[in-house]
């Protein structure tokens, strides 16, 4: 049987990748309306690949289509962020266990160095720290060596969906957790690494749950 080869990448997928990048790097903000004519002109594409791209982005919870209003960058509520953290806890727990076996000493040094710029003058720069935090956690999932897990995180935007409110824990507490996780990696203690990173997510969940309870109380 002869199969016709594909000579060109689907344009809609390339558009999807570009818009996803704009969302994840903050160029398109949560809750912002995406002006389809404008974005089509900026990307130099027609409405058809743009429409297909929005379908893919909606499947990943990155945009939402509101009838008669348009396409908006998704703005997750507190419960949605809690749900994402619960998924992250499971994925990242497994990833940390695997990473503790796979990371080299040099790679652990690189992860530790991520936070050096955020600690200039013993004061944490919040924006720099958040970027370092994301890179740190993405590296752990990558270091798991589990390609199915990496795909699940990518397609479901699991890690990204925990960041709409920024860093949930106080920065000092977050940094202390990271130091313990790094030490568990250095000790090749897989069980401790998994426990620590699961607890890291659970702390954020507890804070968000309290915030959600306060929000619900204000309704009555």
Backbone torsions as a table, in degrees:
resi	resn	phi	psi	omega
1	UNK	NA	130.6	177.5
2	UNK	-95.9	136.9	-179.8
3	UNK	-119.8	129.5	-179.6
4	UNK	-68.5	122.9	179.9
5	UNK	-69.6	153.6	176.6
6	UNK	-94.0	122.0	-175.4
7	UNK	-100.7	-13.9	-175.5
8	UNK	-136.7	135.5	177.4
9	UNK	-67.3	138.3	178.8
10	UNK	-56.2	121.4	-176.7
11	UNK	-61.1	-35.1	-178.2
12	UNK	-62.9	-33.2	179.1
13	UNK	-69.3	-38.4	177.5
14	UNK	-66.1	-37.7	177.1
15	UNK	-65.8	-43.5	177.1
16	UNK	-56.9	-45.9	-179.9
17	UNK	-61.7	-40.5	-177.7
18	UNK	-68.6	-44.8	-179.6
19	UNK	-67.2	-38.4	177.5
20	UNK	-59.9	-42.6	177.8
21	UNK	-60.7	-41.3	179.7
22	UNK	-65.0	-33.3	178.5
23	UNK	-73.4	-46.3	-174.6
24	UNK	-70.5	-29.1	179.4
25	UNK	-91.0	2.6	174.3
26	UNK	87.8	0.9	177.0
27	UNK	-62.6	-39.6	171.5
28	UNK	-103.2	118.1	-171.9
29	UNK	-87.8	154.0	174.9
30	UNK	-54.5	131.0	179.6
31	UNK	87.9	-9.4	-177.7
32	UNK	-74.3	137.4	175.4
33	UNK	-77.3	133.1	178.5
34	UNK	-92.7	113.6	179.8
35	UNK	-78.2	107.6	-170.1
36	UNK	-63.5	-41.7	179.6
37	UNK	-63.3	-40.6	-178.7
38	UNK	-66.2	-47.7	-177.7
39	UNK	-68.1	-33.6	177.5
40	UNK	-64.7	-41.6	179.6
41	UNK	-67.4	-41.4	-179.4
42	UNK	-63.8	-37.3	-178.2
43	UNK	-89.0	-10.4	178.8
44	UNK	69.4	40.9	-179.1
45	UNK	-130.0	166.8	176.9
46	UNK	-88.0	178.3	-177.9
47	UNK	-70.5	-27.2	-175.3
48	UNK	-64.3	-54.4	177.5
49	UNK	-64.1	-29.0	177.9
50	UNK	-65.6	-43.4	178.9
51	UNK	-61.1	-44.4	179.7
52	UNK	-64.2	-37.4	179.0
53	UNK	-63.9	-40.8	179.5
54	UNK	-64.6	-34.2	177.2
55	UNK	-62.5	-44.5	179.4
56	UNK	-65.4	-40.9	179.9
57	UNK	-67.2	-35.5	177.9
58	UNK	-68.6	-35.5	177.0
59	UNK	-62.8	-27.0	179.7
60	UNK	-95.9	8.6	177.8
61	UNK	65.6	22.0	-178.8
62	UNK	-91.4	-24.9	174.1
63	UNK	-134.1	162.7	174.3
64	UNK	-135.6	139.7	179.7
65	UNK	-98.7	120.3	179.9
66	UNK	-109.0	116.9	-177.2
67	UNK	-51.2	133.9	177.4
68	UNK	66.9	3.6	178.0
69	UNK	-118.3	-35.9	177.9
70	UNK	124.1	-163.3	-178.4
71	UNK	-102.7	131.1	-178.5
72	UNK	-126.3	147.0	171.4
73	UNK	-64.8	130.7	-176.1
74	UNK	-60.3	139.1	178.1
75	UNK	-124.5	87.2	-173.7
76	UNK	-60.9	141.8	173.8
77	UNK	-83.6	177.7	-175.2
78	UNK	-60.8	-41.6	-178.8
79	UNK	-63.2	-37.8	178.4
80	UNK	-64.1	-36.8	178.8
81	UNK	-69.8	-38.6	175.8
82	UNK	-60.5	-46.1	179.0
83	UNK	-58.3	-41.0	179.6
84	UNK	-65.4	-40.5	179.0
85	UNK	-64.7	-35.2	178.3
86	UNK	-64.4	-40.5	176.3
87	UNK	-67.2	-41.4	179.3
88	UNK	-61.9	-39.6	-179.7
89	UNK	-57.0	-44.9	-179.4
90	UNK	-67.0	-50.6	-178.1
91	UNK	-62.9	-47.0	-174.0
92	UNK	-73.2	-27.4	176.0
93	UNK	-62.5	-47.4	177.3
94	UNK	-63.3	-42.9	-178.6
95	UNK	-60.5	-43.1	-178.7
96	UNK	-65.1	-38.4	178.4
97	UNK	-62.4	-43.8	179.7
98	UNK	-71.6	-39.6	-177.5
99	UNK	-63.2	-34.6	-179.1
100	UNK	-61.9	-23.4	178.6
101	UNK	-91.6	-24.5	-172.9
102	UNK	-98.9	-30.6	-175.7
103	UNK	-67.4	135.2	173.1
104	UNK	-83.0	165.3	177.2
105	UNK	-59.2	-39.7	179.3
106	UNK	-63.8	-42.2	179.6
107	UNK	-64.5	-35.6	176.3
108	UNK	-66.7	-39.9	176.1
109	UNK	-59.5	-41.1	-179.8
110	UNK	-64.5	-41.3	178.3
111	UNK	-63.6	-41.6	179.7
112	UNK	-65.1	-37.6	-178.4
113	UNK	-68.4	-17.8	179.1
114	UNK	-55.5	-31.6	-172.9
115	UNK	-94.4	-2.6	-176.3
116	UNK	-64.4	-40.4	179.8
117	UNK	-69.2	-29.8	179.8
118	UNK	-77.2	-8.8	-176.9
119	UNK	-112.1	21.9	-178.6
120	UNK	-60.0	128.3	178.9
121	UNK	64.2	26.3	-179.9
122	UNK	63.0	12.3	175.3
123	UNK	-115.3	132.5	-178.0
124	UNK	-86.8	123.8	172.0
125	UNK	-81.8	118.9	-170.8
126	UNK	-61.6	-45.1	-177.8
127	UNK	-64.8	-44.7	178.8
128	UNK	-64.6	-38.8	-179.3
129	UNK	-65.6	-41.8	-179.4
130	UNK	-62.0	-41.2	177.9
131	UNK	-64.4	-42.0	178.0
132	UNK	-63.2	-39.5	-179.9
133	UNK	-62.0	-46.3	179.9
134	UNK	-62.8	-43.7	179.5
135	UNK	-62.9	-39.7	178.9
136	UNK	-59.5	-50.3	-176.5
137	UNK	-72.6	-34.6	175.7
138	UNK	-64.5	-37.6	-180.0
139	UNK	-65.4	-35.0	179.4
140	UNK	-65.9	-43.5	178.4
141	UNK	-63.6	-41.9	178.3
142	UNK	-62.9	-42.1	-176.9
143	UNK	-69.7	-12.6	177.6
144	UNK	-63.0	-27.3	-176.8
145	UNK	73.4	6.5	-179.3
146	UNK	-95.6	103.1	-175.3
147	UNK	-69.6	-29.4	176.6
148	UNK	-66.2	-43.4	177.9
149	UNK	-62.0	-43.1	179.4
150	UNK	-61.8	-38.9	179.5
151	UNK	-68.1	-43.2	178.6
152	UNK	-59.5	-42.9	179.0
153	UNK	-65.3	-40.2	-178.0
154	UNK	-69.8	-50.4	-176.9
155	UNK	-66.9	-40.6	-178.8
156	UNK	-87.3	-3.5	-177.9
157	UNK	49.1	41.5	-173.1
158	UNK	-59.9	-53.5	-177.8
159	UNK	-64.8	-44.5	-178.0
160	UNK	-60.4	-35.2	-176.1
161	UNK	-72.7	-5.9	176.2
162	UNK	-93.5	0.3	-173.2
163	UNK	-106.2	2.2	-177.3
164	UNK	-56.8	-29.9	179.6
165	UNK	-99.1	11.2	-179.4
166	UNK	79.6	-151.1	178.7
167	UNK	-80.0	123.3	-175.4
168	UNK	-78.8	-45.3	-178.6
169	UNK	-75.1	153.7	169.5
170	UNK	-54.6	140.4	-172.6
171	UNK	-58.0	-38.5	-179.3
172	UNK	-63.7	-40.4	179.6
173	UNK	-69.5	-40.0	177.8
174	UNK	-60.9	-44.7	-179.6
175	UNK	-64.4	-39.2	178.6
176	UNK	-62.2	-40.4	177.0
177	UNK	-61.8	-43.6	-179.4
178	UNK	-62.6	-39.7	179.1
179	UNK	-62.3	-41.1	179.1
180	UNK	-65.8	-40.4	179.0
181	UNK	-63.6	-44.4	178.7
182	UNK	-61.6	-39.4	178.8
183	UNK	-65.4	-38.9	176.7
184	UNK	-62.7	-37.0	175.8
185	UNK	-63.5	-44.6	-179.3
186	UNK	-62.8	-35.3	-179.3
187	UNK	-82.0	-3.7	-176.7
188	UNK	55.6	37.8	-179.9
189	UNK	-97.6	89.8	-173.8
190	UNK	-63.1	-43.1	-178.0
191	UNK	-65.1	-41.7	-179.6
192	UNK	-68.0	-40.4	178.9
193	UNK	-60.1	-42.9	178.9
194	UNK	-65.0	-45.5	-179.4
195	UNK	-61.6	-45.0	-177.6
196	UNK	-63.4	-42.5	-175.6
197	UNK	-76.0	-29.5	173.3
198	UNK	-66.1	-44.5	179.4
199	UNK	-63.2	-32.6	178.0
200	UNK	-59.0	-44.3	178.1
201	UNK	-71.2	-38.4	-177.8
202	UNK	-64.8	-34.7	176.3
203	UNK	-60.8	-44.0	178.9
204	UNK	-64.4	-40.1	179.3
205	UNK	-61.2	-43.2	-179.3
206	UNK	-63.0	-40.1	178.6
207	UNK	-64.1	-44.4	-179.3
208	UNK	-67.1	-36.5	178.1
209	UNK	-63.9	-40.5	177.2
210	UNK	-64.3	-39.5	178.2
211	UNK	-64.9	-38.6	178.8
212	UNK	-66.5	-39.8	178.7
213	UNK	-63.5	-41.0	177.9
214	UNK	-63.8	-40.6	-179.6
215	UNK	-64.5	-41.6	179.1
216	UNK	-65.5	-35.2	-179.3
217	UNK	-65.1	-31.1	-177.4
218	UNK	-72.4	-14.6	-179.1
219	UNK	-72.1	-29.0	-174.4
220	UNK	-97.9	NA	NA
